[in-house]
Amino acid sequence: MKKTHALLLLCAGLACTVAGCTSSGISADSQRQLETVLDDSPRADSLRTLLKETPRDEQEAMAYLLAWMPQGDRDTMDLALLRENVTYACRARAEFPWTKALPDSIFLNEVLPYASVDEVRDAWRKDFYERFAPRVKDCKDMRAAFDTINRIIPQVVGVEYNTLREKTNQSPSESMRQGMASCTGLSILLVDALRSVGIPARFVGTAAWHDNRGNHSWTEVWLDGVWYSTEYYYPPALDGAWFMADAGQSTPGDRIHAIYAVSFRPTGDWFPMVWNQESRDVHAVDVSQRYIDLYGQQTQTIARENTHTVVTFVMYKDKQHSTQSEDRVEANVDVFCNGVQLGGGRTAGPLQDMNDALKFLLKKDQTYTFVYENARGERATVEATVGADPVTVTAYME
């Protein structure tokens, strides 16, 4: 009871005096949350001391993290790491004009957090600030800073895509130590790099595409009040990554086939981590409908401008078995043009209707490379030049 009373007095004082990192003091809901969670923590006294000793202009940020962080972090996280994270997040807000202009709610939930999902809690923020802040110091606005970070991050951190990485949910230090990461680790790196210079970013993904060929993770960035999709390997345009056709076929409300964006603060929903399926600790919002609507708009534009044509891709056992439905083989296929991935999908198998086939909507008068894994586990490719008319591309598993 005495501890709760002390916390109420502390929060009341802070609410009247906080003016730097945010201007409104500790919010009422954070105060209520703190009253509940700190009394339940085995190191409540240490956390109260940490909050009290935090510089006045950083106290709202520290209070937000303490109020809404996962219980496991609240009970065990290195307090020096937490202090450093708050210090450098608030430093970015004081330094960069685009961060100063952010609403408090966006800064607190999309810039301040120290992690994306359940990765190891690294002391990445000071390191990334020192790596990336000099690169954006002359940028005139957030879009220019974002473009810079997204373009240079592979060279700055020295990490490339490779499924031989040690694990899926790698922290920045784990990925940089190996020089490799899969889409999950790469997305974490990009989120953290953007946040280090005060750009709102969040981790996004799906447990499986509509055709069940696997999960995928990527990043969203908040620019001019709108969330846009991007990836570690700079896509041709915002909301223009290779997976848009797949994302446009997601299913809202479907735990497996919906698209979720991570939120530090609770939302009433959770992110489906395929590497940790039992966990409900990472909060999320279902953003499937945005991708469905966006892809619908993109396809309408393509149809109106008549710039693309349909390319059907079929996979058969071999050249001697390539006429009947039972000759077809299911396989994951990715399509590239000039080294940039434009899409992916899974070919129809022997039990599917002959009219059911993998189709891509591709720009006319271009040469494309279709990549898949053959029966020997080797990387195989088929190259095709697409003109104005629809075309079928055939590949063989053996």
ZALO-592071 format. One record per atom (N, C-alpha, C): residue in one letter; x, y negated, z. Coordinates in pm, whole numbers, plus 50000, padded with zeros to 5 digits. Layout:
! ZALO-592071
aXYZ/...
This chain:
! ZALO-592071
m500835012050000/m500005000050000/m500874987550000/k501964987850082/k502864976450087/k503554974349953/k503914985549887/k504584984649757/k503654978249654/t502404982249654/t501434976549560/t501274961749586/h501204957849714/h501054943649748/h502274935749700/a503474941549718/a504694934649673/a504704932949523/l504254943049454/l504234942149308/l503234931649262/l502074930949327/l501094920849291/l501644906749310/l502384904649420/l502984891649443/l504034888449338/l504844898549303/l505874896649202/l505244893049068/c504234900649026/c503594898148897/c502894884648895/a502284881049008/a501604868149013/a502584856748993/g503764858149058/g504774847949040/g505304847348899/l505544858848840/l506054859348704/l505054853648606/a503774856648626/a502764851848533/a502744836648528/c503174830148637/c503164815548639/c504444809648584/t505534817648574/t506824811748543/t507444816448413/v507034827948358/v507664832848236/v507384823348120/a508444819548045/a508214810047936/a509094812347815/g510044821747820/g511004822647711/g510674833047608/c510924845747640/c510734856347541/c509304856647492/t508344854747577/t506974851847537/t506494840547626/s505404834347590/s505014822247660/s503844824147755/s503274836047757/s502034837647831/s502194844247966/g503404847748007/g503584854848132/g503194869448117/i503284876948225/i502914891048221/i501394891848208/s500944898848108/s499524899648081/s498794907248190/a497514904648200/a496724910948305/a496704926148291/d496604930948167/d496554945648153/d497894951848185/s499004945248154/s500314950448194/s500454950448345/q499944939948410/q499974939648556/q499224951448616/r498024953748564/r497224964948616/r497934978248592/q498514979748472/q499224992048440/q500434993948531/l501164983248554/l502334984048643/l501924988448784/e500834983048834/e500364986748967/e500125001748977/t499625007548868/t499315021848868/t500565030348852/v501385027248750/v502455036348713/v503665035348805/l503975023648857/l505165022548941/l504985029849073/d503805029549129/d503585036849254/d503725051749235/d503515056649113/d503615070949085/d505025075249045/s505955065949033/s507305069348988/s508205072349107/p509055082749096/p509955085949207/p511035075349229/r511205066449133/r512195055849153/r511525042049140/a510355040949202/a509585028549194/a510385016549245/d511125018349354/d511875007149411/d512935002149314/s513605011349246/s514635007349150/s514024999849032/l512845004148989/l512194997548876/l511704983648915/r511194982349037/r510784969149083/r511974959749094/t513084965149141/t514294956949151/t514774952749012/l514714962148918/l515114959048780/l514264947748725/l512954948448745/l512064938048695/l512364924648762/k512604924948892/k512884912648966/k514184906348922/e515194914548892/e516514909448856/e516644905848708/t515654909348629/t515664905848487/t515554890648472/p516364884648386/p516254870048366/p514824865848337/r514474854248385/r513094849748380/r512514850148239/d513314846148140/d512764845648004/d512704859247936/e513104869948009/e513024883547955/e512064892248036/q511454886748139/q510674894948230/q509404900448168/e508764892648081/e507554897948017/e507904910147932/a509024909647859/a509434920947776/a509724933247862/m510464931247972/m510764942548060/m509484948248120/a508574939448163/a507324944148222/a506524952348122/y506504948047997/y505754955347894/y506304969547879/l507624970747871/l508214984147856/l507914992747978/l508104987348097/l507864995148218/l506404999448230/a505514990948184/a504094993948197/a503645004948104/w504185005047980/w503615013847878/w504555024947831/m505765025747883/m506695036247839/m506215049947886/p506615060547815/p506255074147859/p506755076748001/q506025084548075/q506375087148214/q507775093048226/g508125102048134/g509445108048140/g510545097748130/d510375087748044/d511355077048032/d511365068448158/r510185065448210/r510085056948329/r510805063248447/d510765076348453/d511355083348568/d512835086548551/t513325086648427/t514695091648406/t515585082748319/m515045073648244/m515835066148147/m516915057648215/d518075057048155/d519175048948205/d518725034348212/l518755028548330/l518255014948347/l519165004648279/a520455007548271/a521364998448200/a521014998048052/l520635009547995/l520205010047855/l518935001947836/l518015003347928/l516754995947920/l517014980847928/r517904976948017/r518244962748034/r518884957347906/e519804965047849/e520464960547726/e519484959247611/n518554968747602/n517544968247496/n516734955347505/v516284951947625/v515484939847644/v516314927447613/t517554927247659/t518424915647637/t518604912647489/y518884922847411/y519174920647269/y517904918747187/a516794924547229/a515534921747160/a515164907047179/c515294902047301/c514964888047328/c515994878647264/r517224883147254/r518244875147186/r517874873347039/a517404884346975/a516984883246835/a515814873546822/r514894873846920/r513744864846910/r514174850246926/a515164847947008/a515634834247027/a516444829446907/e517084838746836/e518024834946730/e517374833746593/f516474842946557/f515974843446420/f514604836546411/p514454827346318/p513184819946309/p511984828746281/w512184839546203/w511054848446173/w510584855946297/t511494858646389/t511104865546513/t510434855846609/k510924843446614/k510284833346697/k508814831546660/a508514832746531/a507164830046482/a506204841746503/l506684853146550/l505814864746565/l504804862946677/p503604868246660/p502684869146775/p503314877746883/d503034874447009/d503584882247119/d503274897047105/s502044900147064/s501624914147057/s502474921946957/i502844915646845/i503664922346745/i505104923646795/f505644913146853/f507004914046906/f507114925147010/l506184925547103/l506274935047215/l506114949447169/n505234952047074/n504944965947036/n505734970846917/e506254961646832/e506864965946706/e508324961646691/v508834953246781/v510254949346779/v510954954146905/l510344951947019/l510954954847149/l511204969647179/p510364979147140/p510544993147183/p511924998847149/y512405007447238/y513735013147231/y513765026547156/a512615031647112/a512565044547044/a511375044846950/s511405054146856/s510315055946761/s509415067546799/v510015079346819/v509235091146856/v509835097146983/d510295109446979/d510855115847098/d512345118147087/e513025110247003/e514475111846989/e515205108647119/v516455113147131/v517295109747245/v517345094547258/r517265089647380/r517275075247403/r518695069947395/d519035064247282/d520365058747255/d520465044047292/a521685039547318/a521955025247332/a522315019847194/w521315019347104/w521565015446966/w521435000546941/r520674993347024/r520274979846984/r521454970046979/k522334970147076/k523494961147072/k524374964346952/d524634977246930/d525444981646817/d524844976946684/f523544979146667/f522894975446541/f522794960246527/y522584953246637/y522574938646629/y523934933646578/e525004939146630/e526334934846588/e526644938846444/r526074949746397/r526274954046258/r525464945646160/f524204942646197/f523274937046099/f523014921946113/a523134916546233/a522854902246250/a523734893546160/p525034896246148/p525844887846058/p525394888645912/r524764899745874/r524334901545735/r523094893245702/v522314889545804/v521054882445778/v521054868245832/k522174863845890/k522174850845957/k521864839345863/d522134840845733/d521844830145638/d520534832045562/c519794842545595/c518514844945529/c517504834245569/k516704830045473/k515754819145497/k514464823945561/d514134836645542/d512874841545596/d512954856445621/m511884862045678/m511864876245714/m511974885145592/r511334881445481/r511384889945362/r512814891245312/a513564880245311/a514954880945266/a515784889445361/a515534888145492/a516274896245589/a515934911045573/f514654913945554/f514254927745531/f514914933545407/d514874926245296/d515484930945172/d516954934245194/t517634925845269/t519054927945295/t519304940645374/i518584942345484/i518774954245568/i518434966945492/n517294967045424/n516854979145354/n517844983045244/r518464973245184/r519394975945073/r520744981345121/i521224976545236/i522594979545277/i522704990445383/i521604994745443/i521705003545559/i522485016445533/p522355023345419/p523145035645404/p524655033245414/q525125022245359/q526545019245363/q526985014845502/v526135007445572/v526515002245703/v526585013245808/v525635022645807/v525645033145910/v526285046045862/g526505047445731/g527205059145679/g526435072145691/v525115071645672/v524285083645684/v523565086045552/e523565098645506/e522885102545384/e521865113545415/y520905115045325/y519905125645340/y520545139245322/n520295148145418/n520825161845409/n520065170445509/t519435181045460/t518665189945548/t519545199045632/l520865198245615/l521785205945698/l522045199045832/r521415187645856/r521565180545983/r521215189646099/e521665186346218/e521515195046334/e520065197046375/k519275186346369/k517875187546410/k517055176946339/t515745177746355/t514855168746284/t514845154746344/n514555153846472/n514325140946539/n515625135246595/q516575132746507/q517875127746551/q517815113046590/s518545109846695/s518725095846734/s519755089446642/p519865076246643/p520875069746557/p522285075046577/s522715076846702/s524085081446724/s524275095746674/e523255104146687/e523365117846637/e523485118146486/s522705109746418/s522775109346271/s524095103546224/m524575092946290/m525825086646247/m527035095546277/r526965103246384/r528065112446413/r528205122946303/q527075127846252/q527115138146147/q527225132346007/g526795119645992/g526735113745859/g525585119145776/m524585124845842/m523455130745769/m522215130945857/a521075131045790/a519775131945858/a518725135445755/s517625141145800/s516475143145712/s515585130845720/c514415131245659/c513585119245649/c513215113645786/t513085122245887/t512735117346020/t513865109046078/g515065114346075/g516215106846126/g516485094246048/l516315094745916/l516535082845834/l515505072145866/s514265076145890/s513215066545924/s513495059946058/i513975067646155/i514345062046284/i515455051746267/l516455054846186/l517555045546161/l517045032346103/l516165033146005/l515675021045941/l514805012846036/v513935019446111/v513125012246209/v514025004646305/d515045011346358/d515915005046456/d516744993746396/a517214995546274/a517994984946209/a517144972446189/l515914974146146/l515024962646126/l514704956046260/r514404963946361/r514084958246491/r515274950846551/s516494955246520/s517674949046579/s517814934446539/v517234930546425/v517274916546382/v515874910446387/g515034915846472/g513754909746500/g512674911546396/i512794921746311/i511784924446209/i510864935646258/p509564933446267/p508654943846315/p508674956046222/a508814967746279/a508854980046201/a508314991346286/r507785001646218/r507265013246290/r507445025846208/f507475037046277/f507655050346221/f506295055546174/v506255061246053/v504995065945994/v505225079845934/g504205088045930/g504375100945866/g503105109345866/t503235121045804/t502155130845797/t502715144545830/a501905152745896/a502345166345928/a502435175045804/a501645171845703/a501695179445577/a500965171545469/w501505172145347/w500805166445233/w499535174445204/h498705169245117/h497425175445084/h497585189645030/d498735192544963/d498955205844907/d499805214644999/n500015210045122/n500715217845226/n502155221245190/r502805212745111/r504185215945076/r505195210245176/g504725204545283/g505665199945385/g505275186545443/n505985182845549/n505745169945615/n506655159245555/h506385146845591/h507275136045548/h507145124445647/s508245117145664/s508275105345750/s508855093645672/w508375081545703/w508905069645641/w508735057845736/t508915045845686/t508895033745770/t507875023945715/e507245016645805/e506435005245765/e507044992645825/v506994981845748/v507514968945792/v506374958745789/w506354949745886/w505294939645900/w505794926545843/l505224922245731/l505624909845664/l504384901345638/d504424889045683/d503324879645660/d501984885345705/g502004892445816/g500764897445873/g500234910245812/v501024916845727/v500564928945658/v501624939845675/w501154952245697/w502064963745701/w502294968945559/y503574971345525/y503964977045396/y504824989345419/s504724999045329/s505575010845338/s506905008445267/t507945014345323/t509265014145261/t509985026745305/e511225028545257/e512015040245296/e513465036345313/y514215045445375/y515645043445398/y516375041045267/y516075048845166/y516625046145033/y515685036444964/y516135024144952/y515325012844907/y514455016544788/p513135016644803/p512245020144692/p512145008744591/p511585011344474/p511485000744372/p510724988544421/a509764990444509/a508964979344560/a508304983644690/l507904974044773/l507104977344889/l505824984344843/d505414994244919/d504265002544882/d504465008944745/g505715011144707/g506005017044576/g506885029244582/a506985035644699/a507825047544712/a507225059444638/w508015069544622/w507645081244540/w506405088644591/f506115087344720/f505055095544780/f503665089144775/m503495077844707/m502205070744711/m501045079344660/a501295087344555/a500215095844503/a499805106344606/d500775111644680/d500465121244785/d499745114444901/a500255102844943/a499625095645053/a498195091645018/g497965088944891/g496625085244846/g495625096544851/q496105108744876/q495225120344888/q495195125745030/s495595117445127/s495525121545267/s494065122045314/t493855128045429/t492505129845482/t492395123445619/p491725111945630/p491575105445762/p490935114845863/g491485114645984/g490925122746091/g491395137146093/d492065141445988/d492595155045981/d493985155046042/r494145162246153/r495405161746226/r496595165846141/i496375174546044/i497475179345960/i497675170345840/h496615165945777/h496725159045648/h496475144045653/a496315138445772/a496185123945786/a497575117645797/i497625104545782/i498865096845798/i498745088645925/y499785089346008/y499775082446136/y500955072846147/a500695061346209/a501735051546240/a501925051246392/v503165051746436/v503465052246579/v503205038746645/s502705039146766/s502525027146849/s503175029746984/f503925020047037/f504505021747170/f503405021647276/r502475012747258/r501375011747353/r500305022347321/p499645027947422/p498605037947398/p497505032947307/t497005042047225/t495955038747128/t494735047747141/g494835058147222/g493775068147228/g493985079447130/d495075078847055/d495415089346958/d496905092146969/w497385102646904/w498775106646918/w499365110846784/f500685109946775/f501395113146651/f501715128046646/p501345135046539/p501615149546529/p503065152146486/m503905155046583/m505325157846554/m505475172646521/v505785175846398/v505875189946359/v507025197046427/w508015189746474/w509155195546545/w508855197246695/n507745191846743/n507385192446884/n505865192446892/q505255203246847/q503825203546821/q502965202746946/e503495205947061/e502705205747183/e502645191747246/s503505182847203/s503605169847266/s502445160747227/r501975153147324/r500965142747300/r501475129247352/d502795127947365/d503385116447432/d503605104547341/v503585106647209/v503845095647117/v502525090447063/h502195078047095/h500915072147056/h500935068346907/a499735067946847/a499685065246704/a498305060346664/v498245054746543/v496975051046481/v496905057846344/d495715061946307/d495475068246178/d495395057246071/v496345057245979/v496395046845875/v496125052745736/s495525064445731/s495285071445604/s494505062845505/q493475056245553/q492585049045461/q493315038045386/r494285031845450/r495045021545380/r495755027245259/y496325039045274/y497045045345163/y496075050245055/i494935055145097/i493925059344999/i493475047444916/d493175036344984/d492725024344913/d493815018644824/l495025018544875/l496135012944799/l496405021044673/y496415034244685/y496665042444567/y495525041144467/g494305039744516/g493185037444426/g493365024544347/q493815014144412/q494065001444344/q495185002844241/q496225010244278/q497355012044186/q496945019844062/t496155030244079/t495745038143962/t494785030243874/q493955021843933/q493085013343853/q493895003643768/t494934998143826/t495804988943752/t496494996143637/i496985008243663/i497655016143560/i496705019243445/a495495023143480/a494515026343376/a494165014043293/r494035002843359/r493684990543289/r494804985943194/e496034987443239/e497164982743159/e497654993043059/n497185005643074/n497535016342980/n499045018142965/t499735018043076/t501195019243074/t501695033343105/h500795042143151/h501205055543194/h500405066143120/t500905078343126/t500205089743070/t500315101643164/v499465111543144/v499445123243232/v500465133543185/v501295138043278/v502265148643251/v501885160643338/t501585171843274/t501235184143344/t502475192843356/f502735197843477/f503925206143499/f503475220043542/v503935230343469/v503575244143501/v504835252343522/m504755261843613/m505885270643644/m505465285243620/y506285292343539/y506045306543511/y507185314843565/k506945328043572/k507975337143621/k509225336443534/d509045338543403/d510135337943306/d509535336043168/k510355335343066/k509855332542931/k509015344042876/q509235356042928/q508455367642882/q507105368542952/h506955361343061/h505705361443137/h505265346743154/s504625341543051/s504325327143052/s503025323842977/t502065333042984/t500805330442913/t499565332143001/q499625340943099/q498455344143180/q498505336943316/s497335336143377/s497255329843509/s498165336843608/e498185350243601/e499005357743697/e500495355943676/d500885349443567/d502305346843542/d502805334243612/r501895326443664/r502295313743723/r502865315543864/v503755306543901/v504455307244030/v504305294044104/e504045294844232/e503995282844315/e505415278144347/a505645265344333/a506965259744365/a506845244844390/n507685239744477/n507755225244500/n508595218744391/v508085207944336/v508755201044226/v508825186144258/d509985180144234/d510165165744247/d510515160044110/v510055147844082/v510315141643952/v511095128743973/f512135127043888/f513035115643897/f513135108643762/c513435095643767/c513765088043647/c514925078843681/n516025080443608/n517235072443635/n517695073643779/g517575085743834/g518045088243969/g517105084344080/v515965078244048/v515005073944150/v513835083744151/q513515088944270/q512385098044279/q511075090444264/l510205095944180/l508925089544152/l507735097444205/g507935109844241/g506815117744289/g507235131844321/g506275139644363/g506515153644395/g505195160944403/g505265174144402/g504045182044411/g504355196744414/r503285204844416/r503435219444419/r502665225244303/t503335233644226/t502695239544109/t501615249444148/a500685251744058/a499605261344081/a500135275544074/g499565284344158/g499995298144163/g499075307344084/p499325320444090/p498595330244008/p497115331444040/l496685327444159/l495295329044197/l494445316644171/q495065306044125/q494325293744099/q493775293443957/d492715285843939/d492105284543807/d493125279043707/m493055283643582/m494005279243480/m493895264143454/n492765258243486/n492615243843470/n493215235943586/d493585243343688/d494185237043806/d495695236943787/a496265225143771/a497695224143746/a498245211543811/l499545211643836/l500225199943892/l500325189143786/k499835177243819/k499855166243723/k500525153943782/f501285147143701/f501905134543739/f501425123543644/l501225111643696/l500905100043615/l502175091943600/l502805092843481/l504135087243461/l504145076643351/k505055067443364/k505165056543267/k505585061843131/k505005056243027/k505305060742891/k506715056642848/d507195064142750/d508475061142684/d509645061042782/q509655071242867/q510745073142962/q511165087742961/t512395090343005/t512885104043020/t512915107543168/y512335119043201/y512185123243341/y512905136343366/t513375137943490/t514015150243533/t513165156543643/f512745168943621/f511935176443718/f512865186243789/v512845185943921/v513805193644001/v513045203544089/y513525215944092/y512915226244176/y513975236444215/e513615245844301/e514515256644342/e514075269444276/n514995276044203/n514615288144129/n514655300544219/a514415312044159/a514305324544236/a515605328244307/r516725322944262/r518015325644324/r518385315344430/g517445306444457/g517705296144557/g518585284944506/e518725283844376/e519575273644315/e518735261644272/r519385250144268/r518735238144216/r518615239244065/a517395238244015/a517145239143872/a516455226443825/t516695222643699/t516105210343646/t515545212643507/v514535204843475/v513985204243340/v513865189343304/e514365185843187/e514305171943144/e513285170543031/a512505159943037/a511475157942935/a511325143042905/t511235139842776/t510965126242734/t509465124842710/v508865114942774/v507415113042769/v507105101142679/g506255103342581/g505835092542491/g504495086942532/a503665083842435/a502375077642463/a501285087742496/d501445100242452/d500405110342468/d500655119242588/p499595124942644/p499765134642752/p500655146242707/v501415151842800/v502355162542764/v502395172842877/t502705185342839/t502895196042938/t504355200042941/v504915200543060/v506305204643080/v506295218443144/t507045227643087/t507085241543135/t508445244843195/a508435251843308/a509675256343372/a509525271043409/y510655277343436/y510665291743466/y511415294143598/m510835302743678/m511405305643809/m512655314443798/e512655323243700/e513815332543686/e514595329643560/
